């Protein structure tokens, strides 16, 4: 993983992951 990533980008990635998990649980 790159270390020059912005906190905002990491946050978005985390949010996407959470959303994916959420949908997976619903399905």
Phi, psi and omega in degrees: 000146179279148182262348181271018178285145180280149178304324180297316180297317179297322180296317180296319180297318179296319180297318179298318180297317179297317181297317180299317179296319180299312179297321180298320180292322180292319180285000000 
